[in-house]
Amino acid sequence: MDHKYIEALDLIINVKIDLQKIYNNADCKGLENAAVSNSLDELIEELEKTQYGIEYYSRPAKEGCLTESNNGKFKIEYTNGSSSYPLGCGSSLEIYDNEKGWKIGRVEHNTNKGYYFYNRKLQYPALYPGMKARLRVND
């Protein structure tokens, strides 16, 4: 990952701490204060999401192929012989699309389709055994 994103992460963490102190100690009575307090709360939440994203994508990816268990959930069998945890609804997942490369999304489920890959820009492909996939892991 580009070192500039790690620099941004440090800034985000420090700004978030400072804003949280202001938010916790400010008066939120009255229309104007309540509106500003709400905006500040939303900003802190966005900073937290961005912090999580940078931290998550700075981790190494571990690659393999999907396998399906008896309960219909999938896990990744990694190239080194180990496997991931069972992937349920909301689990982060990256899949490989032969035309577009790696795509970031999550696992979702519905009774008609079973488990599928959710990404706002894809057509929500069903997950299947042998699909090339990866997860970000802690070292």
C-alpha positions as CSV (number, residue, x, y, z in Angstrom):
1,M,0.0,0.0,0.0
2,D,1.2,3.5,-0.8
3,H,2.9,5.1,2.2
4,K,0.8,8.2,1.7
5,Y,-2.3,6.2,2.8
6,I,-0.5,5.2,6.0
7,E,0.3,8.9,6.6
8,A,-3.4,9.6,6.0
9,L,-4.3,7.0,8.6
10,D,-2.3,8.7,11.2
11,L,-3.9,12.0,10.5
12,I,-7.4,10.4,10.6
13,I,-6.8,8.8,13.9
14,N,-5.5,12.1,15.5
15,V,-8.3,14.2,14.0
16,K,-10.9,11.7,15.1
17,I,-9.6,11.8,18.7
18,D,-9.7,15.6,18.8
19,L,-13.2,15.7,17.2
20,Q,-14.4,13.1,19.7
21,K,-13.2,15.2,22.6
22,I,-15.0,18.3,21.2
23,Y,-18.2,16.2,20.5
24,N,-18.2,14.7,24.0
25,N,-17.8,18.1,25.8
26,A,-19.9,20.4,23.6
27,D,-23.4,21.6,24.5
28,C,-26.0,20.1,22.2
29,K,-29.1,21.9,23.5
30,G,-30.9,24.1,21.1
31,L,-31.5,23.7,17.4
32,E,-28.2,25.0,16.1
33,N,-26.1,23.0,18.6
34,A,-28.0,19.8,18.0
35,A,-27.6,20.2,14.2
36,V,-23.9,20.8,14.5
37,S,-23.6,18.0,17.0
38,N,-25.3,15.6,14.6
39,S,-23.0,16.7,11.7
40,L,-19.9,16.2,13.9
41,D,-21.2,12.7,14.9
42,E,-21.6,11.8,11.2
43,L,-18.1,13.1,10.4
44,I,-16.6,11.0,13.2
45,E,-18.5,8.0,11.9
46,E,-17.1,8.5,8.3
47,L,-13.6,8.9,9.7
48,E,-14.0,5.6,11.6
49,K,-15.1,3.9,8.3
50,T,-12.1,5.3,6.5
51,Q,-9.8,4.3,9.2
52,Y,-11.1,0.7,9.1
53,G,-10.8,0.6,5.3
54,I,-7.2,1.7,5.3
55,E,-6.3,-0.7,8.1
56,Y,-8.1,-3.5,6.4
57,Y,-6.6,-3.1,3.0
58,S,-3.1,-2.6,4.4
59,R,-3.3,-6.3,5.5
60,P,-1.9,-9.0,3.2
61,A,-4.4,-11.0,1.1
62,K,-4.6,-14.7,1.5
63,E,-5.8,-16.4,-1.7
64,G,-7.4,-19.7,-2.6
65,C,-10.6,-21.3,-3.9
66,L,-14.1,-21.5,-2.4
67,T,-15.4,-24.8,-1.1
68,E,-18.9,-25.5,0.2
69,S,-19.7,-27.2,3.4
70,N,-22.7,-29.3,4.3
71,N,-24.7,-26.3,5.6
72,G,-24.2,-24.5,2.3
73,K,-21.8,-21.9,3.7
74,F,-18.5,-21.4,1.9
75,K,-14.9,-21.1,3.1
76,I,-11.7,-20.6,1.3
77,E,-9.2,-23.4,0.9
78,Y,-5.9,-21.6,0.8
79,T,-3.0,-22.6,-1.5
80,N,-1.0,-23.6,1.6
81,G,-3.6,-26.2,2.7
82,S,-5.2,-24.2,5.5
83,S,-8.7,-22.8,5.3
84,S,-10.7,-19.7,6.3
85,Y,-13.5,-19.5,8.7
86,P,-17.0,-20.2,7.3
87,L,-18.2,-17.2,5.3
88,G,-21.6,-15.9,6.4
89,C,-23.7,-12.9,5.5
90,G,-21.7,-9.7,5.8
91,S,-18.3,-11.5,5.6
92,S,-15.8,-9.5,3.6
93,L,-14.6,-11.3,0.5
94,E,-12.7,-10.6,-2.7
95,I,-13.4,-12.6,-5.8
96,Y,-11.5,-12.8,-9.1
97,D,-13.4,-11.8,-12.2
98,N,-11.5,-13.0,-15.3
99,E,-12.5,-9.8,-17.2
100,K,-12.2,-7.2,-14.5
101,G,-9.7,-8.7,-12.0
102,W,-10.2,-8.7,-8.2
103,K,-13.4,-7.3,-6.9
104,I,-14.1,-6.2,-3.3
105,G,-17.4,-7.1,-1.6
106,R,-19.1,-9.3,0.9
107,V,-21.1,-12.5,1.2
108,E,-24.9,-12.3,1.3
109,H,-27.6,-14.9,1.2
110,N,-31.2,-15.2,0.0
111,T,-33.4,-18.3,-0.1
112,N,-33.7,-18.3,-3.9
113,K,-30.1,-17.7,-4.8
114,G,-28.3,-19.2,-1.9
115,Y,-24.9,-17.5,-1.0
116,Y,-23.8,-14.8,-3.4
117,F,-21.2,-12.1,-3.7
118,Y,-22.5,-8.5,-3.2
119,N,-20.8,-5.6,-4.8
120,R,-22.9,-2.5,-5.9
121,K,-21.3,-2.6,-9.4
122,L,-21.6,-6.3,-10.1
123,Q,-24.6,-8.5,-11.0
124,Y,-24.3,-10.3,-7.7
125,P,-22.8,-13.6,-8.9
126,A,-23.7,-16.8,-7.0
127,L,-20.7,-18.3,-5.1
128,Y,-19.6,-21.7,-6.3
129,P,-17.0,-24.3,-5.4
130,G,-13.7,-23.6,-7.1
131,M,-14.3,-19.8,-7.4
132,K,-11.0,-17.9,-6.9
133,A,-11.3,-15.8,-3.8
134,R,-9.2,-14.2,-1.1
135,L,-9.5,-12.6,2.3
136,R,-7.3,-10.0,4.2
137,V,-5.6,-11.6,7.1
138,N,-3.7,-10.4,10.2
139,D,-0.1,-11.5,10.2
